[in-house]
């Protein structure tokens, strides 16, 4: 279907349902070049242009327009005003008799609640094409999440599920851990920032047990869970017997030096874990020292590490810098938000200048004033995702040094949020001196 005909079809559907044509949808449909596989990007947070966010009526018209279209394999409608009613319109695209063309559906940060999650879960029980579902930022709550967990007992196609900031509680988080013991297709899971009120670390225990038996999960996001050193101890017990996980996200927890000591011991033995995000914890100098010892350990597989905002001072940061001279595999290191004193500034300037730590693979940049070296912040960070799918639905578990997101890097790229990967901007903010 040519792009012009696609818009004409959309306009006809709007006329039939007496819906006002959304100029944003009109622009995207007109600008989209027909290819074998394309992702329509209709994000409501586009900072380049003043867009009219999609509502449920817009979704109805768009869904009718795409019903018989087999070239659109991805739909990105983040940051809009879509509610449970709009989700009811969208599921028609997932239940077509001749098979759905959608491989990725991004609904992050809309107004979807429990009922919308239930409708989505029921539609995916019999869907065999959708590979990626992103619902982060929608307040589906515990009951909505339980419907999705039940769906995973039946669905054997979905590979990526993002449920960060969805107000999950202990029951639903544990339910996902239990389901993942038997689900052999999910590769990437994000359940960051649930609402947990217990201090017993039950979730860490269940995820540890899951990691022992799960051999398909590549990427696990457990940020903002209130995890302490006790939870880290439980988690590392499972990780010792896991040989598939490559990306572990533990940012914004309550891990200290004792928890990191256990993780460091694991890294000396684990040959698969490549990316670890420990940003915004409290590992301090001792924790950085444990990590440095693991990094310098022969055969350490770690390639990317973030310890930003961990109250690390010169001793710990210098030990990390020295470890980089021994380990040649680790080539991404992020340290901003710690105590960057003069010796640290000089050490990291030498690492960057020598090419050992590429400038685009760290979050600091050196500059000199009156003979003194300082570090400024660069807006770089760890890649958001390790696993992704491209527009044609092909899996891409990538290990390149360039932080990309294949789920949102095809089709009408000009309509993505600004920029496609904002953490890769070359912007220097000299806020922290030594």
N, C-alpha and C positions, 0 to 999 in steps of 0.2 A: 504494500500500500504506500503510495507516494506521500510525502509529507503534506503536500497541498491537499490531497484527498483526505488525509487524516484530519486536518483542520476542518475541512468542509463537513466531514462526518460528525465531528464534535459540535460544530455550529448547528447542524441539523438536529442533533440530540438535544441541545439546549433549547431550540425552538419547540421541539415536541413536548418537552417537560416544562416549558415556560421558565427557563433558567437563564439568568443574565450571563452573557459570555464573559469569562474571566480573562482580562487582557494578558495576564501572566501566562496562562495556559495557551492562549492564542499565539503568543510570541514563541514559546518553547516548541509547540507543534510545527509552526512555520519554519523555525530555524533548524529543526532536527533533520539531519540527512539520513535517508533510509539506508540501513546496512543490514547484514544478516542478523545482527544482534545489537540492540541499542538500549541504553538506560535513560529513561526520561527523568530529568532532575528538576523538581519543582519545589525546592527547599524554600521555606518561608523566612529564612534568616539571611537572604542574599543581601550583602552590604553594598554591592555595586549599583544595584537598581532598586527603586522603590516598588516592591512587588505587592500584589494583593493576595494575601494568604488564602489558601484553599479552605472552603468549608464543606459541609456534607453534601450540599447541592452540587458543588464543583466536582466532588468525588463521584457522585452519581453519573454526571455527564461524561466524565473521563472514563469511568468504568464501562459505560455503554459504548463509548468510542473505541475502546481497546478490546472489546469482547472477542472480535474475530481477527484481531491483529496478531500475527505470529513473529513479527520482527522486534517487538518491544519485549525484552527479557528482564528488564529491571525497572523498578519504580521507586524513586526516592522522593518522598513527600514529608521529610523532616520539618519540624518547627512550623506546623500549620495549625488549623483549628478543627481538626477532624475528631469527631466523637464516635461513640459506639454505633450510631446510625450510619456514619460514613464507612465504618468497618464492615457493616452489613452489606453495603454496596460493593466494597472491594472483594469480598470473598467470592463473588460471582466469577471473578477472573481466575480463582483457584479451583473452580469446580466445573470447568467447561467440559462438555462431553467429548470433544475431540482433543482434549489435553490442554493444560495451561502452558503458556509460553513463559510465564514469569519464573525466573530463577532467584531473584532477590527482591525483597520488599522491605523498605526502610520507613518505619512509622515513628521514629524517635521524637519525643517531646511534642506530642499532640495531646488531646484531651480524652484519651481512651481509658475506660475504666474496666471493672470486672466483667460486665456483660460483653463488651467488645472482645476481651481476651477469650471468653468462652466461645464466642462465635468463631473466632480465628482458630481456636484449638479444634473445634469440631470439623471445620473445613479441611484442616491439615491431616486429620485422621485418614482421609482417603486420597490425599494429594501425593503425587509421586514425582513432582518436578521442582518444587521450591527448595532451594539450598540454603538460603539465608533469610532470617527474620530478625529484624532489629526493632525492639519495643522500648528501649531505655527511655526513662523520663516520663512514662505513662503510669499513672497511679492505679495499676490493676489490682494491687493489694494481694493478700494471701489467697483468697478464693480464686481470683483470676489466674494466679500463678499455679495453683493446684490443677486447674483445667489444662494448662500447658504441660505440666509434668505428666499428667495422665496421657496426653496426646503422644508424648515421647515413648510411651510403652508400645504404641501402635505404629507410629511413623518411622520409616526406615530410610528416609531420604534427607531430611534436614541436617545440615552440617554446621551451621552457625546460629546461635541463639544469644541475643543480647537483652538482658533484663536488669540492667543497672538502674538504680534510683527508681524502682517500681514499687516501693513499700512492701517488699516481701517480709515475712516474719520467719521465725525459727522453723515452724512446721513446713512451709513451702521450700525453704532452703534445704532442709534435710530430705524432703521428697525428691528434689533434683539430684541430690547426692546418691540416693538409693536407686533412682531410675538410671543414672549413669553407670551403675554396676552392670547393667544388662544391655544398655544401648550401645551399639557398636558403630554408629554412623556419625554422631556429633563429634566435631573436631575442635570447635571453639565455643566456650561458654563464659558469659559475663553476668555475674549476679552481685556486682559491687553495690555497696550502700543499702543493705537490707535494714530493717528495723528490728534489731535484736536487743532484748532486755535482760537476757540471762548472762551470767558471768561464768558459766560452767564449760564454755567452749565446745558445746555439743556439735556445732556445725563443723568445726575443725576435725573432730573425731570422725564424723561420718564421711567427710571428704578424704580423710586419710585412708579409711577403709575402702573407699571407692577407687582411689589411686592404685591400690594394691592389685585390683582385678581389672581395671580399665586399661586397654591397650590401644585405644583410638584417639583419645583426647590429646590435642597438641597445645592448646592455649587455654589457660584458666585465669580468670580475673576475680580476685577476692579482696578488692580494695574496700576501704571504709567499713570494715566488719568489726572493728574493735578487737582484733586479734592480739593477744598478748604472747609472751614467751611460752606460756603453757600450750596455747594453740599451735605455735610454731613447732614445739616439740612433737605434738601429735601429728602435725602435717608432714614433718620430715620423716616420721616413721613409715608413712605410706609412700613417700617419694623415693625412699631407698629401694623399694621393690618395683618402682615404675620405670619403664624404659621408653615412653612415648612423649611425655610432656616436654615442650621446648620453650614455652613462654609462661612465666609465673608472675602475676601481678599482685603485689602485697602492699601497694601504696596506701598511705593514710591509715595505718594501723597503729598499734601500741607496742611494736616490737623493739626490744632494747638489745644491748650487747649479748645477753645470754641467749636470746632466741637466734641472733645472727651467728653465734658460735656454732649452734647446731646446723644451721643452714650451710655455713662454711665447710664443716666436716662432710656434709652431703656433697657439696660441689667438688670435693677432692675425688669422689668416687663416681659421681653421676656423669655419664658420657653423652647425655642427650639435652640437658637443660642449657639453653643458649642465651635466654634473655630473662633477667630478673629486675623487677621494679620495686625498690625499697624506699622510694621517695616519701618524705613526710612521715618518717618514723622517728626513733630516738636511739640510734645505734652508737653514736658518739665515737670517740677515738678508739676504744677497745674493739667495738664492732667493726670499724673500718680496718683495724689491724687483722682481725680474723679473716675478713674478706680478702685482704691483700695476700695473706698466707695461702688461701685457697687459689687465688688467681695465679700465683707463682708456682703452684703445684704442677708437676709434670702431667700433661694430659688433660688439664682443666678445659672443659668444653665451652665455658662462658664466653660470649661474644659481645654482649651488650648489658650494661649495668647502670642503674640510676640510684644514687644515694643523696640526691638533692634534699635540702632541708632536714638534716639529721643531727644538727648540733655537733658536727665534726670540726675539730680544730687542726692545727698544723701537723701534729704528730700523726693523726690518722690519714689526712689527705696526702702527706708526703709518703706515707707507706704505700698508698694506692699508686702514686706516681712512680715509685720505685718498682712496684709489681709490674707495671706496664713495660718496663725495660726488660723484664724476664719473659713475660707472656706476650706472644705475638698474635694470638687469636683475638683477644679482647680489643676491639677497635671503636667501641662507643662507650663513653663514660661521662656522666652528667653529675655535677657537683655543686651547682649554684644553690645558695641559701644556707651554706655552711660558713665557717669563719675563715675567710680568705686572707690570711696574713701574708706578709711580703715574701717569705720563703716559698709559700704555696704558689703565689703569683709567678715567681721566677721559674719554679719547677714546671708548671703547666705551660708557661710561655715556651720553654725549651721543647716540651713534648709536641706542642702544636707547630712550632717553627721547623722542627726536624721531620715533620710528617708522620711521626708515630701516632699521634692523635689528630686525625683530620679535623679541620676547623668546622666542617658541617656535621661532625659526629660528636660534638660536645656542646655544652651550653654556656661556655665562657670564652672570652676573647681578650687577649693581652694588649695593653697599651701603656705608654710611658709618659710620665709628667715629672719634670724637674729631677730626672735621674732615678725616679722610683717607678717600679712596675706595679700596675694595677690590673685587675680582671673585671671586665664588664659582662653583663648578661647577654647571651644570645637566645633568641626564642626557638631553641631546638629542644627536642625531648625524644624519648623512646618512641618508636613506631606505635601507633595505636593498636594495630592488629598484626599478628603473625600469619594467620590463615585468612584467605579470602577466596572469592570466586570472581571470575571475569564475566563479561557480559554474555558470553556464550554458555555459561554454566560450567566451564572447566575449572576444576579445583586448582588453586595455586598456593601451595605451601612453599613460600619463598624464603630464601636466606640471603638475599642481596643486601648490601649496605645502604641502599637507598630506601628511606622510609616511604612506602607507597601504600595505597589502599585500593586494590583492584576492584573492590565492590563499587567504588564511586569514581572510577577513572576511565570511563568509556562513554560512548554516545555523545549526548549534548553537553560536553564538558564545560562549556562556557556558562552553564546555568548552575554549576556547583557553588557551594558556599565559598566565600572569599577568605583566603585562598584555598585550593584543594587540600593542602596540608599546612595549616597555618604555623605549626611548630617548626617548619623549615625555612621561615623567613630569615633573611640576613639583616636583622635589625639589632643594633647594639644599644643597650641602655646602661650607661655607666652609673649604676646606683650603689654598687658596693665596692668599697676600696679596702686596701690593706693597711 
